Amino acid sequence: MSETRDLLIEIGSEELPPKALRRLRDAFRQGIETGLEKAELAFTSTRAYAAPRRLAVLVQGLQTGQADREQLKRGPAVTAAFDDEGCPTRAAEGFARSCGVTVDALETLETDKGAWLAYKQFEPGRPAAELIPDIVTQALNQLPIPKRMRWGDRDDEFVRPVHWVVLLFGDAVIDATILGTPTGRETRGHRFHHPDLLYLAEPAAYVPLLETEGHVLADMDARREAIRGQVIEAARRLGGEALIDDDLLDEVTALVEWPVAISGGFDPPFLEVPAEALVSSMQDHQKYFPVVDGNGTLLPHFITIANLESRDPDQVRAGNERVIRPRLTDAAFFWEQDRRQPLETRQKRLASMVFQKKLGTLLDKSQRVARLASTVAGAIEADPDQAERAALLSKCDLLTQMVFEFPELQGVMGRYYALHDGEPEAVARALDEQYMPRFAGDRLPATATGQVLAIADRLDTLVGIFAIGQAPTGDKDPFALRRAALGIVRILIECELDLDLQLLLDEAAAGFTPDIKAGKVTGEVFDFMLDRLRAYYSETGLDIHIFEAVRAQTPTRPLDFHRRIEAVREFGRLAEAESLAAANKRIGNILRKAESAVPDQVNTDLLTEPAEQALHTAIEQLRPKVEPLFERGQYTEALCMLAALREPVDSFFDQVMVMAEDTALRDNRLALLQGLQALFLRTADLSLLQ
């Protein structure tokens, strides 16, 4: 077994983009692993590290060199390599020259297809140290960096200027120049705690040396958990619990090398402002962790993460409190000013805000959505007047100072202002819930009016944008139509709203002016939404054949679609499923090949074989039991009952010749199979499960 060593690669730079740090870390590690595997250099494991000023990969147990290889190069057939007198032909001589030898040095390779000239070429393995610099360079070039930058007078490009590169293989440095920087064995510690160089004797010393002497926690995951623990403990000391948003935790982790939690506070009167505005100020603008009590009520405290251990923490605390105060003051001012005029007074001003040039203003959209919401509300026994009112007010909070300053509070502030104006609670809540789900996995609207508004608003956007020819292409989806489509199907399925999606799309299209010609795209939008439904189920781990089996029947009600999915999934667990799926496929093939029209009814007088008589009897006994179940959408129960047909179906195909020479017998048997197929097709095309 060849010798192995550990390899350390570290790229030291200016502060890296915090929101991209985890992605850069993982991509760098993957690039190194891929490069080593392509070079046929075996290794035991890899560890990736990332901090604001560094990306690093530690490769453990890396081979010091490639294995030697013997390559067999095959040339022309012997019959073509020599003439009748046994002299080499041009083909043989050309092959020998390509191998760098004479014809005499070639061998004969015997195969079952004849004899061939061949040459065994020994290829010694290259040392890993020769290959690693190119592997590192390739990995760096393939990092997901949208916009690279140059620095100084160099041509090298990277996400940030590079100041040092460590390339340590065992206890030896691999001499190279990467990103215009000579490699070495010296890393750097914390910018303030230990700005001097740190000498690395071996790769394994990297993490402990940085932590003990350099004041740097290089392991991003460990640093993240350290921050979480410090924040939780700081909140406990304040008598509350920290609100720890995962995205904020990731971002803060990428901003600091040596995290130190420091708590601060603000004046209690600010708590009169809606908590969401205060939380947004702390989280989004200052990267603070808010603190709440046991009931979830915001407390006048926050926790910040400093990037050093200060000799005077009170100074750091005072500085952060001084910074947050103007932000909270602004929020309090906006809250006071916005409430001086009701939301509905802003409605006319929506006429000056363009939704989309061809589709009109936000006022136009609000009026279209109001008409559609009223119709949808009537279909689910919600209040049409409240749905219409909520739609007309739905975009008014976009014109408030609070939402202008904190765009992420759209809807949330609409709810607060509507309640202040005396609007019904259902209307106020709908203004917030119209944006739910805001992201994958987010909660759904809880109220009927909120569900209606969320559906209507998204339907209007989908149909309108498709109608003007701006459907998503590739990765481009500027109007977030994929998210809108998924939001609709999630609400319809998970909130159990049994609505016909095709009818909803037609109703949405009717709200546009004739010149938009929205009615022509509803089928395209429907197919687009089914594709999102496919992705929805795919993410749950559903066998995609089940989805396609149901889709083949084109159910237009997503809730009904879901019930069919669940039924086929349950049916697939039965012992009879595989046999009946195969039978359905066979039936489909037989019926497609039928040369004449198949009769609608089975003539019992023509059922001559016991097996076909038994199958017909079984079908007729089950039909009155399963038909009502299908009508009520109880597909699981119906399919499980139809599983009892396995034995008569198997016997039928074993004992009956369907395509009999007698035309009457043949057509009658085809009618029997057609009736059987029709029962299963009430749920899905089970033949597609094969």
C-alpha positions in Angstrom: 0.0 0.0 0.0 1.4 3.4 -1.0 2.4 6.1 1.5 -0.2 8.6 2.6 0.0 12.1 4.1 -2.5 14.8 5.1 -2.9 17.8 2.9 -4.0 21.3 4.0 -5.2 24.0 1.5 -6.0 27.4 2.8 -6.9 30.5 0.8 -6.6 33.7 3.0 -8.3 36.8 1.7 -10.2 40.0 2.6 -13.6 39.4 4.3 -15.6 37.1 2.1 -19.4 37.7 1.4 -21.2 36.4 4.5 -24.3 35.1 2.7 -22.2 33.1 0.3 -19.6 31.7 2.7 -21.2 28.3 3.3 -21.8 27.8 -0.4 -18.2 28.7 -1.2 -16.9 26.4 1.5 -18.9 23.4 0.3 -18.1 24.0 -3.4 -14.4 24.3 -2.6 -14.4 21.0 -0.8 -16.4 19.3 -3.6 -14.0 20.7 -6.2 -10.9 19.4 -4.3 -12.5 16.0 -3.9 -13.5 15.8 -7.6 -10.0 16.8 -8.7 -8.3 14.2 -6.5 -10.7 11.5 -7.8 -10.1 12.4 -11.4 -6.3 12.3 -10.7 -6.8 8.8 -9.2 -5.4 9.9 -5.9 -7.1 8.1 -3.1 -7.8 9.7 0.3 -9.5 8.8 3.6 -11.7 11.9 4.2 -12.0 15.6 3.8 -13.0 18.5 6.2 -13.9 21.9 5.0 -13.4 25.1 7.0 -14.5 28.7 6.5 -14.3 31.9 8.3 -14.6 35.6 7.2 -11.0 35.7 5.9 -10.4 32.1 4.9 -11.5 29.0 3.0 -9.7 25.8 3.8 -9.8 22.1 3.1 -8.0 19.4 5.1 -7.6 16.1 3.2 -6.7 13.2 5.4 -4.8 10.1 4.3 -4.0 11.3 0.8 -1.8 9.1 -1.4 1.6 10.6 -2.1 1.5 9.6 -5.7 -0.5 7.9 -8.4 -0.2 4.1 -8.9 1.9 3.0 -11.9 -0.2 1.9 -14.9 0.3 -0.5 -17.7 -1.6 0.6 -20.8 -2.4 -1.8 -23.6 -2.7 0.1 -26.9 -4.3 -1.9 -29.7 -3.4 -1.4 -33.4 -4.5 -2.7 -36.7 -5.5 -6.3 -37.3 -2.7 -8.7 -38.1 -4.2 -9.4 -41.5 -3.9 -5.7 -42.3 -0.5 -5.2 -40.6 1.5 -7.6 -42.9 1.4 -8.3 -46.6 1.5 -11.7 -48.3 5.3 -11.9 -47.9 5.1 -11.1 -44.2 6.5 -7.5 -44.5 5.0 -4.8 -42.4 2.4 -2.6 -44.1 2.1 1.1 -43.7 -0.6 0.5 -41.1 1.8 -1.5 -38.9 4.7 1.0 -39.3 2.4 3.9 -38.5 1.1 2.2 -35.4 4.7 1.5 -34.3 5.8 5.1 -34.8 2.8 6.3 -32.7 4.0 4.1 -29.9 7.6 5.3 -30.3 9.0 1.8 -31.1 9.8 -0.4 -34.1 7.4 -3.0 -35.5 9.5 -5.8 -33.9 8.7 -4.4 -30.5 4.9 -4.9 -31.0 3.0 -7.8 -29.7 0.1 -9.9 -31.0 -3.2 -9.7 -29.2 -5.5 -12.7 -29.7 -9.2 -12.1 -29.3 -12.4 -14.0 -30.2 -12.7 -11.5 -33.1 -9.2 -12.1 -34.5 -5.6 -11.2 -33.9 -4.4 -7.6 -33.5 -1.1 -5.8 -33.2 -0.7 -4.3 -29.7 1.8 -2.5 -27.5 2.0 -2.5 -23.7 3.1 0.8 -22.5 4.2 1.4 -19.0 3.1 4.7 -17.5 4.6 5.6 -14.2 2.4 7.4 -11.7 3.0 11.1 -11.0 3.7 12.4 -7.5 0.7 14.0 -5.8 2.7 17.2 -5.2 2.9 17.8 -8.9 -0.8 17.4 -9.4 -2.2 19.3 -6.4 -1.6 22.9 -7.5 -3.6 22.4 -10.7 -6.3 20.6 -8.7 -6.6 23.6 -6.3 -6.6 26.1 -9.2 -9.4 24.2 -11.0 -11.5 24.0 -7.8 -11.1 27.7 -7.3 -12.0 28.5 -10.9 -15.2 26.5 -10.5 -16.5 28.2 -7.3 -20.0 29.7 -7.7 -18.8 33.3 -7.8 -21.2 35.5 -9.8 -18.8 38.4 -10.1 -15.1 38.0 -9.6 -12.8 40.9 -8.9 -9.1 41.8 -9.6 -6.8 43.7 -7.2 -3.6 45.6 -7.7 -2.1 45.2 -11.2 -2.8 41.4 -11.4 -4.8 39.4 -13.8 -5.9 36.9 -11.2 -9.5 37.0 -10.2 -11.3 35.9 -7.1 -14.3 36.9 -4.9 -12.0 39.0 -2.7 -8.3 40.0 -2.8 -6.1 37.1 -1.7 -3.3 37.7 0.8 -1.9 34.3 1.6 -2.1 30.6 0.5 -1.2 27.6 2.6 -0.4 24.4 0.7 1.1 21.9 3.2 1.5 18.2 2.3 2.6 16.3 5.4 5.3 18.5 6.8 6.4 19.9 3.5 5.2 22.9 1.5 4.2 22.3 -2.1 5.8 25.3 -3.9 3.4 26.9 -6.3 1.7 30.2 -7.1 -2.0 30.2 -6.7 -4.1 33.3 -7.5 -0.9 35.2 -7.9 0.2 34.3 -4.4 3.2 32.1 -3.5 2.2 29.1 -1.3 3.6 28.7 2.2 3.0 27.2 5.6 2.1 30.3 7.5 -1.5 31.2 8.2 -2.8 34.3 10.0 -4.9 34.6 13.2 -7.6 37.1 14.2 -7.2 40.5 12.6 -7.0 42.2 16.0 -6.2 39.5 18.6 -3.4 37.9 16.6 -2.5 39.7 13.4 0.9 38.0 13.3 1.8 35.0 11.2 1.2 31.5 12.6 3.7 28.7 11.7 2.0 25.4 10.7 4.2 22.4 11.4 1.7 19.9 9.9 -1.9 20.0 8.5 -3.4 18.4 11.7 -2.2 21.4 13.7 -4.4 23.9 11.7 -7.6 24.0 13.7 -6.2 23.8 17.2 -3.4 26.3 16.4 -5.9 28.9 15.1 -8.2 28.4 18.1 -5.6 28.5 20.9 -3.2 31.1 19.5 -4.9 32.8 16.6 -8.3 33.4 18.2 -10.1 32.0 15.2 -12.7 29.2 15.2 -12.1 27.9 11.7 -14.9 25.3 11.7 -18.0 27.1 10.5 -20.4 24.6 12.0 -18.7 24.6 15.4 -18.6 28.4 15.4 -22.4 28.5 14.5 -23.2 26.2 17.5 -20.9 28.3 19.8 -22.9 31.4 18.8 -26.2 29.7 19.3 -25.1 28.5 22.8 -23.8 32.0 23.8 -27.0 33.6 22.6 -29.2 31.2 24.4 -27.2 31.7 27.6 -27.2 35.5 27.3 -31.0 35.5 26.8 -31.4 33.2 29.9 -29.5 35.7 32.0 -31.9 38.4 30.8 -34.8 36.3 31.9 -36.1 35.5 28.4 -35.6 33.5 25.3 -33.7 34.5 22.1 -35.4 34.6 18.7 -32.8 32.7 16.7 -33.5 32.9 13.0 -31.5 30.3 11.1 -30.6 32.6 8.2 -29.5 35.3 10.6 -27.5 32.8 12.6 -25.7 31.7 9.4 -25.0 35.2 8.4 -23.6 36.2 11.8 -21.5 33.0 11.8 -20.0 34.1 8.5 -19.2 37.6 9.9 -17.1 36.7 12.9 -14.0 34.6 13.6 -14.1 34.8 17.4 -17.7 35.2 18.6 -18.5 36.9 21.8 -22.2 37.5 22.8 -23.0 40.9 24.3 -26.5 41.8 25.5 -28.0 45.3 25.2 -31.3 47.1 25.8 -33.5 49.8 24.5 -36.2 52.1 26.1 -39.4 50.1 27.0 -41.7 52.7 25.4 -40.5 51.5 22.0 -42.5 48.3 22.7 -45.6 50.2 21.8 -44.5 49.8 18.2 -45.6 46.5 16.6 -43.1 43.8 17.5 -42.5 42.8 13.9 -41.1 46.3 13.1 -38.8 46.2 16.1 -37.7 42.6 15.3 -37.0 43.6 11.6 -34.9 46.5 12.8 -32.9 44.3 15.0 -32.5 41.3 12.8 -32.3 42.6 9.3 -30.6 45.9 9.9 -28.4 45.4 12.9 -27.9 41.6 12.9 -29.1 41.4 16.5 -31.0 38.6 18.2 -34.2 39.9 19.8 -35.3 38.5 23.2 -38.9 37.5 24.2 -40.5 36.3 27.4 -42.1 32.9 27.9 -45.3 34.0 26.1 -43.4 35.2 23.1 -43.8 38.9 24.0 -40.9 41.1 22.9 -38.6 42.3 25.8 -36.6 45.6 25.6 -33.3 43.6 25.1 -31.2 42.3 22.3 -28.0 40.2 21.9 -25.3 41.1 19.5 -22.2 39.0 18.5 -18.9 40.9 18.7 -15.9 39.6 16.7 -13.5 40.0 19.6 -13.1 39.9 23.4 -13.2 43.5 24.4 -11.3 44.8 27.4 -14.3 47.0 28.0 -17.6 45.2 27.1 -19.7 48.0 28.5 -18.3 50.3 25.7 -19.3 47.7 23.1 -22.8 47.4 24.6 -23.2 51.2 24.8 -22.1 51.5 21.2 -24.7 49.0 20.0 -27.5 50.6 22.1 -26.6 53.9 20.6 -26.8 52.5 17.0 -30.2 50.8 17.5 -31.9 53.8 19.1 -32.3 55.8 15.8 -33.6 52.8 14.0 -36.3 52.2 16.6 -37.1 55.9 16.7 -37.7 55.8 13.0 -40.0 52.8 13.4 -42.0 54.6 16.2 -42.3 57.7 14.0 -43.5 55.7 11.0 -46.0 53.9 13.2 -47.4 57.2 14.5 -47.5 58.9 11.1 -49.0 56.0 9.1 -52.0 55.7 11.5 -53.1 59.3 10.9 -54.9 58.3 7.7 -56.9 55.1 7.0 -55.6 52.5 4.6 -58.4 53.0 2.2 -57.4 56.6 1.6 -54.3 55.3 -0.1 -56.2 53.2 -2.6 -56.5 55.9 -5.2 -52.7 56.4 -5.1 -52.2 52.8 -6.2 -53.1 54.1 -9.7 -49.7 55.7 -9.8 -47.8 52.5 -9.0 -47.3 50.2 -12.0 -47.7 46.5 -11.5 -46.6 45.6 -15.0 -46.6 48.0 -17.9 -49.0 45.8 -20.1 -51.1 44.7 -17.1 -51.7 48.1 -15.6 -51.3 49.6 -12.1 -51.6 48.1 -8.6 -55.1 49.7 -8.5 -56.0 47.7 -11.7 -54.7 44.5 -10.1 -56.5 45.1 -6.8 -59.8 45.6 -8.6 -59.2 42.4 -10.7 -58.3 40.4 -7.6 -61.3 41.8 -5.7 -63.7 40.5 -8.4 -62.0 37.1 -8.4 -61.7 36.9 -4.6 -65.5 37.5 -4.3 -66.1 34.6 -6.7 -63.7 32.2 -5.0 -65.1 33.1 -1.6 -68.6 32.1 -2.8 -67.2 28.7 -3.9 -65.9 27.8 -0.4 -68.7 29.5 1.6 -66.5 32.3 2.8 -67.8 35.9 3.0 -67.6 37.4 -0.6 -67.9 41.0 0.8 -65.0 40.6 3.2 -62.9 38.9 0.5 -63.6 41.8 -1.9 -62.8 44.4 0.8 -59.6 42.7 1.7 -58.5 42.6 -1.9 -59.2 46.3 -2.4 -57.1 47.1 0.6 -54.4 44.5 0.0 -51.8 46.7 -1.6 -52.5 49.9 0.3 -49.8 49.3 3.0 -47.2 49.5 0.2 -47.7 53.3 0.4 -47.0 53.5 4.1 -43.8 54.9 5.4 -43.2 51.8 7.5 -43.4 49.4 4.6 -41.3 51.8 2.4 -38.5 51.5 5.0 -39.1 47.9 5.9 -40.4 46.1 2.7 -40.4 42.8 4.4 -43.3 44.0 6.6 -45.7 44.3 3.7 -49.0 42.6 4.7 -47.9 42.5 8.4 -48.3 46.3 8.7 -51.5 46.2 6.6 -53.0 44.0 9.3 -52.1 46.4 12.1 -53.3 49.5 10.2 -56.6 47.7 9.2 -57.3 46.8 12.8 -56.6 50.4 13.9 -59.0 51.6 11.2 -61.8 49.3 12.6 -61.8 46.9 9.7 -63.2 43.4 10.5 -60.6 41.1 11.9 -61.0 38.7 9.0 -60.2 41.5 6.5 -57.2 42.6 8.6 -55.8 39.1 8.9 -56.2 38.5 5.2 -53.9 41.4 4.4 -51.1 39.6 6.1 -52.1 36.1 5.0 -52.2 37.0 1.3 -48.4 36.6 1.2 -48.5 33.1 2.8 -46.6 30.9 2.1 -43.8 33.4 1.8 -41.2 30.7 1.2 -40.8 26.9 0.9 -42.2 25.2 4.0 -43.8 28.4 5.3 -47.2 28.3 7.1 -50.3 28.7 5.1 -53.2 31.2 5.6 -55.3 30.1 8.5 -58.5 32.1 7.7 -60.9 31.5 4.8 -60.7 35.1 3.7 -56.9 34.9 3.8 -56.9 31.7 1.8 -59.2 33.3 -0.8 -57.0 36.4 -1.2 -53.8 34.4 -1.4 -55.2 32.3 -4.1 -56.8 35.1 -6.1 -53.8 37.4 -6.0 -51.5 34.6 -7.3 -53.9 33.5 -10.0 -54.1 37.0 -11.3 -50.4 37.3 -11.5 -49.9 33.9 -13.1 -52.5 34.3 -15.8 -51.5 37.9 -16.5 -47.8 37.3 -16.8 -48.3 34.2 -19.0 -50.7 36.2 -21.2 -48.1 38.9 -22.0 -45.5 36.2 -22.9 -43.3 36.4 -19.9 -43.5 32.8 -18.6 -40.5 31.5 -16.7 -37.7 30.2 -18.9 -34.8 28.2 -17.5 -33.6 29.6 -14.2 -35.2 33.0 -14.9 -38.4 33.7 -13.0 -38.5 37.4 -12.2 -42.2 37.4 -11.1 -41.6 34.3 -8.9 -44.4 32.4 -10.8 -43.1 29.0 -9.7 -43.4 30.0 -6.1 -46.9 31.5 -6.7 -48.1 28.3 -8.4 -46.7 26.1 -5.6 -48.4 28.4 -3.1 -51.8 27.9 -4.7 -51.6 24.2 -4.9 -50.4 24.0 -1.3 -53.3 26.0 -0.1 -55.8 24.1 -2.1 -54.5 20.7 -0.9 -53.3 21.4 2.6 -56.3 23.6 3.5 -58.6 21.1 1.9 -60.3 23.5 -0.5 -62.0 21.4 -3.2 -61.8 23.9 -6.0 -61.5 23.3 -9.7 -58.2 24.8 -10.8 -59.2 25.1 -14.5 -62.3 27.0 -13.6 -60.3 29.3 -11.3 -57.9 30.1 -14.1 -60.8 30.8 -16.5 -62.3 33.1 -14.0 -59.0 34.9 -13.5 -58.6 35.3 -17.2 -62.1 36.9 -17.5 -60.9 39.8 -15.3 -58.4 41.1 -17.9 -59.2 43.4 -20.8 -59.9 41.7 -24.2 -56.6 43.0 -25.7 -54.6 40.9 -23.2 -56.2 37.7 -24.5 -55.7 35.9 -21.2 -58.2 33.2 -22.0 -55.8 31.7 -24.5 -53.1 30.8 -21.9 -55.2 29.2 -19.2 -54.4 25.7 -20.5 -50.7 26.6 -20.5 -50.9 27.9 -16.9 -52.7 24.8 -15.8 -49.9 22.6 -17.2 -47.3 24.8 -15.6 -49.1 24.4 -12.2 -49.2 20.7 -12.6 -45.5 20.7 -13.1 -45.1 22.5 -9.8 -47.4 20.0 -8.3 -45.1 17.3 -9.6 -42.2 19.0 -7.9 -44.2 19.4 -4.7 -44.7 15.6 -4.6 -41.2 14.8 -5.7 -39.8 16.7 -2.7 -41.9 14.4 -0.4 -40.2 11.3 -1.9 -43.2 10.1 -3.8 -42.5 7.6 -6.6 -43.0 9.8 -9.6 -44.7 7.0 -11.5 -47.6 7.4 -9.0 -47.9 11.1 -9.9 -47.8 10.3 -13.7 -50.5 7.6 -13.2 -52.8 10.1 -11.7 -51.9 13.0 -14.0 -52.8 10.8 -17.0 -56.5 11.2 -15.9 -56.0 15.0 -15.7 -57.9 15.7 -12.5 -58.6 19.5 -12.4 -59.1 19.7 -8.6 -55.8 19.6 -6.8 -57.4 18.2 -3.6 -59.0 15.5 -5.7 -55.6 14.9 -7.3 -54.0 14.6 -3.9 -56.7 12.0 -2.8 -56.0 10.0 -5.9 -52.2 10.1 -5.2 -52.8 8.9 -1.6 -55.1 6.1 -2.9 -52.5 4.9 -5.5 -49.7 5.1 -2.9 -51.8 2.9 -0.6 -52.8 0.6 -3.4 -49.1 0.1 -4.3 -48.4 -1.4 -0.9 -50.9 -4.2 -1.5 -49.7 -7.7 -2.6 -52.1 -7.5 -5.6 -50.8 -4.2 -6.9 -48.0 -5.4 -9.1 -50.1 -8.0 -10.8 -53.0 -5.6 -11.4 -50.7 -2.9 -12.7 -49.3 -5.3 -15.2 -52.8 -6.4 -16.2 -53.9 -2.8 -16.7 -50.9 -2.3 -19.0 -51.7 -5.4 -20.9 -55.4 -4.4 -21.2 -54.3 -0.9 -22.5 -52.1 -2.5 -25.2 -54.8 -4.9 -26.3 -57.5 -2.2 -26.5 -55.2 0.1 -28.5 -54.6 -2.6 -31.1 -58.4 -3.3 -31.5 -59.2 -3.0 -35.1 -62.8 -2.0 -34.7 -64.9 -0.1 -32.1 -65.3 -2.0 -28.8 -69.0 -2.4 -27.7 -70.1 -0.4 -24.7 -71.9 -3.3 -23.1 -70.9 -7.0 -22.4 -73.2 -9.6 -23.8 -73.5 -12.3 -21.1 -74.7 -14.8 -23.6 -71.3 -14.7 -25.3 -69.3 -15.4 -22.2 -68.5 -19.0 -22.9 -65.4 -19.6 -20.8 -65.6 -20.1 -17.0 -62.7 -17.6 -16.4 -64.4 -14.8 -18.3 -67.7 -15.6 -16.6 -66.0 -15.4 -13.2 -64.3 -12.1 -14.1 -67.6 -10.6 -15.3 -69.4 -11.7 -12.2 -66.7 -10.3 -9.9 -66.8 -6.9 -11.7 -70.5 -6.7 -11.6 -70.5 -7.5 -7.9 -67.9 -4.8 -7.1 -69.3 -2.1 -9.4 -72.2 -1.0 -7.2 -69.9 -1.0 -4.2 -67.1 1.1 -5.7 -69.0 3.5 -7.9 -70.4 5.5 -4.9 -66.9 5.5 -3.4 -65.5 7.1 -6.5 -68.3 9.6 -6.6 -67.4 10.7 -3.0 -63.7 10.8 -3.8 -63.0 7.8 -1.5 -60.4 6.5 -3.9 -58.3 4.5 -1.4 -61.3 2.5 -0.2 -62.4 1.9 -3.8 -59.0 0.7 -5.1 -58.5 -1.6 -2.1 -61.8 -3.2 -2.9 -60.8 -3.6 -6.6 -57.7 -5.4 -5.5 -60.0 -8.4 -5.0 -60.1 -8.7 -8.8 -56.5 -9.9 -9.0 -57.3 -13.6 -9.0 -60.1 -13.5 -11.6 -58.0 -11.2 -13.8 -55.0 -13.5 -13.6 -57.2 -16.6 -14.4 -58.8 -14.7 -17.3 -55.5 -14.0 -19.0 -54.2 -17.5 -18.2 -57.3 -19.3 -19.6 -59.0 -17.0 -22.2 -57.8 -16.1 -25.7 -59.0 -12.5 -26.0 -58.3 -12.1 -29.7 -60.4 -15.1 -30.7 -61.1 -15.7 -34.4 -64.8 -15.4 -33.8 -65.4 -11.6 -34.1 -68.4 -11.6 -31.7 -66.4 -13.4 -29.0 -63.4 -11.2 -29.5 -65.4 -7.9 -29.3 -67.3 -9.2 -26.2 -64.1 -10.0 -24.4 -62.7 -6.6 -25.4 -65.8 -5.0 -23.9 -65.3 -6.9 -20.7 -61.7 -5.7 -20.5 -62.7 -2.1 -21.4 -65.2 -2.1 -18.5 -62.6 -3.5 -16.1 -60.1 -0.8 -17.2 -62.7 1.9 -16.8 -63.2 1.0 -13.2 -59.4 1.5 -12.4 -59.2 4.6 -14.5 -61.7 6.3 -12.2 -58.6 6.8 -10.0 -55.5 6.7 -12.2 -53.9 4.9 -15.1 -52.3 2.1 -13.1 -50.5 0.8 -16.2 -48.0 3.6 -15.7 -46.9 2.1 -12.4 -45.1 -0.6 -14.5 
